[in-house]
Amino acid sequence: MANISGMKNVGPEKRYASSLPKIGIRPVIDGRQRGVRESLEDQTMNMAKAAAKLISDNVFHGTGERVECVIADTTIGRVRESADCAEKFAREGVAVTLTVTPCWCYGTETFDIDPMTIKAVWGFNGTERPGAVYLAAVLAAHTQKGLPAFGIYGRDVQDNSDTSIPDDVSEKILRFARAALAVATMRGKSYLSIGGMSMGIAGSLVDQDLLQSYLGMRTEVVDMCEIERRIAEEIYDPEEYKKAIAWVRENCIQAEDTVNAPENRRSEEQLKKDWEYCTKMTMIGRDLMIGNKKLEKLGFKEEALGHNALFAGFQGQRQWTDHWPNGDFMETMLTTSFDWNGIREPYIMATENDHLNGIAMLFCKLLTNRAAIFSDVRTYWSPNAVERVTGWKPEGLAKDGFIHLINSGATTLDAAGQMKNKKGESEMKHYWEITEEDVRKTLENTRFSVANCGYFRGGGFSSTFLSEGGMPLTMVRVNLVKGVGPVLQLAEGWTCEVPEQVFDTINKRTDQTWPTTWFVPRTDGKDGPFKDVYSVMANWGANHGALSYGHFGADLITLCSMLRIPVCMHNVEEDQIFRPSAWSMLGMDKEGADFRACSTFGPLYGKY
């Protein structure tokens, strides 16, 4: 029984150097006075206020705090007012702008010309004033000048007295806001590469130019021996360590070692030391990412600073894991929405320093504000194979087969599906919604298995659980194509259930010490990568994938268009795809136009 009584929610933390990005609302207006501008002032400003309220009520930072919207001091009818607005937004930390209008305005005098802001324009669909005419004109200006913007226009005509935001408009505004906020959050942060290339995995060959040009992020690199140094020299908070190791011993249930031959099993004394080492690794991994002010009081001023890392990766195999305990516990606990300090925002740390999958994990977390899963895309189990091996004919979600997702490291404990929503359904919750009962159930249904010494000679512990079925998930991967650059693929789907004896049989054919997620992507039966479950597996571009809760593929497509990363594979409905208006100028096939647009406009932060 987990003993977590009194576990508190940590709440918003100030982890990084920059302040939280804001969204600026630009109410633009027909500048002609003597009755024209005056008649539009209230309607235009009310549009801005309504948009700001919509965003602030529905879009959150990863900290759980509401996104702050900043409205221009006045409506914007001429270039001086545009400049005044830009000056205010720069002072306020605005990184995203939404221009709103019900009427005709002077396009190039009133549009957002800052190349670094992410831009959208909402033109009111009404007959009294030509908001749609301005929208078309200003989007043409954005395209012509190489400043892509998203166009938002309601399907149905509204009366000019109607202050409501139609559902189709609000959906696009919120999708734009979530994706643009992700872009702004990444800007100026770091990827922390702990170690280098793992076992010849190309994704762990960290491409610093990619991170800089596409995400606006720097790369920080430390050798894995920094972890050993900090442990040997006790460069960690000793008071936190006492609390942490007590919590770990009380709440992390160690599984019986059934994978190592008796002569290879570690003694109880060795296992005790491994737990101590792994717990310190977790603290140090976090301190390397974001720093720890308590270290300064201990005389470690340099180490107290951290690397301002929004996400990180740990090489581990093999130079580390052949000698020291593996990084599985560190990766799992950091990517989980709670630890000994309480319920808190999860971190992102990629197994095997696969920074491309780390990027996918980061996208997942920024768009959903939930924990992200790192998995091996291990095996496609066809219905015939399942029945042959186990005697069970798959049914339900599993009827057409499933993909076995499994990984030794950063499979967040949130993925166990033991957190329940009000309907009693399994959910990977926002951290601010997680309850003490959610934590207890998660820990009680997780075991920490002693590492398989064939893989990990230095020992360590891997989380072991089976994800509950029925959870909607989106699986994501970023790949690099020589001559093209990064591309992203995604598959929306669900976790599925299989009988316990079937799981047991299949699990014994792979590594029993690792967590399992059965994933069924949504398929369409048409020729292509989503013809069936097998085709999704066959077209997946790497051995790893990142997942998070919900179907957010449309948000990913919007985010990628902002960053100029083409999407090469997805199962999102066409009417949900939302990209800058310039993309429609580059062909009628959406995926081809996406590749051409990304190539034409280039990475957001400069040539790659």
ABEGO torsion letter per residue (X at the ends): XBBABGBBBAEBBBABABBBBBBBBBBBBBABBGGAAAAAAAAAAAAAAAAAAAAAAABBBAAGBBBBBBBBABBBABAAAAAAAAAAAAAAGBABBBBBBABBBBAAAABBABAABBBBBBBBBBAABBAAAAAAAAAAAAAAAGBBBBBBBBABBBBAABABBBAAAAAAAAAAAAAAAAAAAABGBBBBBBEBBBGGBAAABBBAAAAAAAAGBBBBBBBAAAAAAAAAAGBBBAAAAAAAAAAAAAABBBBBBAABBAAABBBAAAAAAAAAAAAAAAAAAAAAAAEBAAAAAAGBAAAAAEAGBABBBBAGOAAAAAABBBAAAAAAAAABABBAAEBBBBBBBBBGGBAAAAAAAAAAAAAAGBBBBBBBBABBBBAAAAAAAAGBBBBEAAAAEBBBBBBABBBBAAAAGABBBAAGBBBBBBAAABBAAAAAAAAAABBBBBBBAAABAAEEBBBBBBBBBGBBBBBBBBBBBBGAEBBBBBBBBBBBBBBAAAAAAAAAABBAABBBBBBBBBBAGBBEAAABAAAAAAABABABBBBBBEBAAAAAAAAAAAAGBBBABBABBAAABBBBAAAAAAEABAAAAAAAAAAAAEBAAEBX
